[in-house]
Amino acid sequence: MPIGYLSLVLHAHLPFVRHPEHPEFLEEDWLYEAITEVYLPLIFVFQNLHEMNASPRLAMNVSPPLCEMLSDPLLQERYTRHLENLLTLSEKEIERTKRDAPEFQPVARMYFETLSAAHHLWTTRYQRNLVRAFRELQEEGVLEIMTCCATHGFLPLISTHEARRAQIEVAVQNYRKHFGRSPRGIWLAECAYEPGVEDLLKDAGIEYFISDTHGILYGEPRPRYGVYAPVRCPNGVAVFARDLETSQQVWSSMVGYPGHPDYREFYRDLGWDAPLDYLLPHLHAGGERRHLGLKYHRITGRDVSQQDKQPYNPEAARHRAAEHASDFIHKRIEQARHLIESFDGRPPIVCSPYDAELYGHWWFEGPQFIDFLFRKLHWDTDDIEAVSPGDVLDSGMAIQTQQPSASSWGEEGYYKVWLNELNSWMYPHQHAAEARMTELANRHASAEGILRRALNQAARELLLAQSSDWAFQIYQGTTVEYATKRFRSHIRRFDAIVKEIEGGAIDEGRLAEMEWRDNIFAEIDYRVYRS
Amino acid sequence: MPFFFPGSSELVITQETPSPAVVDKLAELSADEPLPESYDLDRISLLAQSPRRIYLYWELARDPFEPLQRVFGQRDGYRLAVRLTDMDSEATTLHEASGTRSQWFDVQPDRAYMAELGLYSPGRPFIRLLASNTRRTPRASVSLHTEQAEQWQVTAEQFSRVLDDAGYVSDALEVALEAADEATNNAATRAITRRLAPASLPPMSEEELAELRGVLTALAFGMPWGNLRPMLSQDLATWFDRFGADGAQLDPARITEVLHSTLGIEMTRSPFEAPPEAARRRAARVIVGASEVNLPSRPFHLWMPSMTERQVRRQSAE
């Protein structure tokens, strides 16, 4: 009998970055780098663990926009090109380092080997479709795949009941399309919750969601077991809240594992270090430098300048990841021993949610850490058992009923990141579109033909405008121009379609092009917006 | 929210070579120009940003002064104003409306608010033009209520440990004070305050005592008095003013020392080492790459011995 449970939750999401109108587009690289560095390595680790009977078990959200991109033929084709280009470069790198920089040889070889393996997984094992890979892992009992708000819409800042409901319903529908069953849990975008959201979830058949720590700690009445047991909203939907200790161990740039000097340095990249003419065949047509993902240095030390970073040693980093996995488990055992005592023998459940992209992209050794973590959980200890939130609910354990508190996992714990002086201008436009969408859906109870297509496309444009990613990027000051442009484009496209619908004359050519560009959710039915 | 890293089309212009098969019918809709300023609607909407801040925006399809001009030939001293109502207490405040058609308001946690846009002239009735939705601000602290069913009952002392274990240390301290008050028939917080202040405390309701516990906790965690004062109820603010809140007696080190000597509360790391602004709740904003997730500072472990009435009485008598 374990003394504690660990429920690891990975949230994999990227905004819908698909630009068929350009032959190559920098923001699409977000997806390609995430596939190379995060999704393929994680899938590889999980599949291996499963095949060696290590019984890995965790929950993972693969957001609807990510599922749509991963199963999109154009992006699959472009990623294949991207990966092959990188593989060619890594092969060249073996020669170059052998000749000019032998201290980097082992790293160059590592990239060539991992990229070759990635290429095999991508083209042969999964035939370019990673949604299939995630689906298999769910069917094998490794993953419990959760859904997310349809376009990562920030529910408390969506103005109408119908538009909030659409974020949930469209997501559930899309999940069924990709995973052939209904989701049990949902990752609310940014863990943003306010009372009432649970009613939408219940109507959609969702059993649980993840909240930030104070979602439960500040709930009413006081939670007997804090965040170390789920609670149920008065309507029965369960809530698992984030454990801060495990968050800090992995997230923190000060005390977290990823900052260790042995680990790979993120900011030194071949794309900026190598001579431009050498790189040219591997850059976009404009020939501008960019991150290529081939990084040869280790963090070395907190105050070490970029110029003084030392060569990366893959073997040393791997040992460090194993050591950190042991430390993580050791700390869970200590935590569980401490908690079980004050819980009258009831084993605590530690819910540890992370952005999946932390593992592999920001923390290169993250997938190895997860690999070691599950091996050690399986073979080295009986004290801690890995579970999914659904497993906890299935166990039949008694769960306290509580009204959780409004919260998010962003800075300061509420909605400031997505509503502030820099991005508040977005909401009057978004809200106007939300109200109009429901008016239109009510007015056209059963549209057919081109009208139906136009209404469906209006729904897509609204959903894309609602992605919380745009407001986040504008607040963060990163890629502000792109985020602003994306938001404006979707609102303008929405307005244009609505004007045409109301005027009774739909430009089919223009509609077709919108459908071609913003092709997310082929299955959408605009009637989801009816009141 | 994780993945946005250096390298973006805003920095680099990619070569655009549209496929010849595609006529770009969307060019005019993709132009990077501002969106329309208005939608010819009468609307008003209230959004919560945080427990203490709400955002209001509105739009009027017509000039609101036009009927006044028509009837009186002039605006007759009227100005556009926002009347904000705390729906729980029904208290209202009047604010001159911003020319930007949007406005931020400082408010209280866990209260319901409603805003009205209208015309106001001193000494005359407020003419309402638009009324917003009602929006409840998020809670900023733990609930005061515990479960009735025995299975889920949690004493204040247990809950303080639960909060401490979860890393919500300032809340843990606040609830630890509540536990001490429970054990001493509300003598503990008063005893601490007496040690800090020369003036005697007036009689207090349960809610006021809870507020006082919150104030002591915030001060112990280094929140500057100037930031705290506007959040307090009038009576408590006046009382603190009377004995000179700016004085050294409210120094976090002094409060920590009094908490220790009066109630035996130990902290393995002094709370006043936390960044003062964030100390009310959680401290550090930790950034790994572009990802940003809210994290507490390194946990301070509160250690609180079981408190007895006798112990507090003894301390209070000193």
Interface residues (C-beta under 8 A of the other chain):
Chain A: H13 L14 E21 H22 P23 E24 F25 L26 E27 D29 W30 A34 P156 L157 S159 E190 E194 P195 D212 T213 H214 L217 Y218 G219 E220 P221 R222 P223 R224 Y225 G226 V227 Y228 D243 L244 E245 S247 Q248 W251 S252 S253 M254 V255 G256 P258 F266 H284 A285 G286 E288 R290 H291 H338 L339 S342 D355 E357 L358 H361 W362 W363 A398 Q400 S405 A406 S407 W409 G410 E411 E412 G413 Y414 Y415 K416 V417 L419 N420 S424 Y427 P428 H429 H431 A432 S468 D469 F472 Q473 Q476 T478 T479 V480 E481 Y482 T484 K485 R488 S489 I491 R492 R493 D495 A496 D507 G509 R510 E513 M514 W516 R517
Chain B: M1 P2 F3 F4 F5 P6 G7 S8 S9 E10 L11 V12 I13 T14 Q15 E16 T17 P18 S19 V22 V23 D24 K25 L26 L29 S30 D32 E33 P34 L35 P36 Y39 L41 R43 S45 L47 A48 Q49 S50 P51 R53 Y55 Y57 E59 S102 R136 P138 R139 A140 S141 V142 S143 H145 T146 E147 Q151 W152 Q153 V154 Q158 F159 R161 V162 L163 D165 A166 G167 Y168 D171 R281 R282 A284 R285 V286 I287 V288 G289 A290 S291 E292 V293 N294 L295 P296 R298 P299
